[in-house]
Amino acid sequence: MEEFAQFTVGGQRVYGMLHRPDGTAPAHGWPSVVILHGFTGNRGGDHRLLPLLSRFLAARGVASLRFDFRGSGESQGDFSEMTVSREVEDTQAAFAYLRRQPGLDPERTMLLGFSMGGLVAALSAPAVNPHRLALWAPALPELWLPFLRGGLLPPTITDYGGWPVGRDFLQEMVRLRPLEVVATWGGEARVFHGDADQTCPPEFGVRYARALGADAVAIPGAGHTFDSLDHVDMLLRETARFLTGG
């Protein structure tokens, strides 16, 4: 079953989609996962990757919530206001929303983040304490250093291919320490990374796995968005295996 979801953060509406497995929920409720999209992305993901994930998981007894961060997709707010801290706030609100849904087990609410969503997931983990944490091709702050030409912050808005990137986003990014933060969490995690990723190099995934004390799963030949049918098939199968306890 699929239904629209919405909740409010900082007076702005956040819109998403809640997927539930078909049939009667078990007595303790279905496990679930909050799914975080990447930089300039939305809850659909590249080549519909995130809806495919949600439906794949629902068929295996796992509910999920995909949503657009404020300023992205259909949610309220402007992209120029976007910062990682705001996306962490959105993630915390999404967890609160999912944990109060009937038929879901609030003790088995998990977290999955793709690309910058992986960075946000890492920073959110100590606060939301997910049952399990999955990172897809997670980004690190250094990915945005090229925005700082000459090591200087832009005075106002940076035009990034039609996306208005705010000064606050870049100013905060250089101060973030996701590896240090997620290392304090101590829960069960797994990293999934294409070994041909040229956006977030596989080294990023290895560094996250080390910080987490977790396994890293390489998707052979896959780039940043896992853009072949075989890559997607392996990614979905391996992710579901981890989230369902494999």
RAZI-V879915 format. One record per helix or strand. SS is the DSSP state (alpha for helix, beta for strand). FROM is the first residue (numbers start at 1). LEN is the number of residues. If there is no record, write none. Layout:
ss=SS from=FROM len=LEN
ss=SS from=FROM len=LEN
This chain:
ss=beta from=2 len=8
ss=beta from=12 len=8
ss=beta from=30 len=7
ss=alpha from=46 len=13
ss=beta from=62 len=6
ss=alpha from=79 len=3
ss=alpha from=84 len=16
ss=beta from=104 len=11
ss=alpha from=116 len=13
ss=beta from=133 len=4
ss=alpha from=141 len=7
ss=alpha from=149 len=3
ss=beta from=158 len=3
ss=beta from=163 len=3
ss=alpha from=167 len=7
ss=alpha from=178 len=6
ss=beta from=189 len=6
ss=alpha from=202 len=11
ss=beta from=215 len=5
ss=alpha from=229 len=15
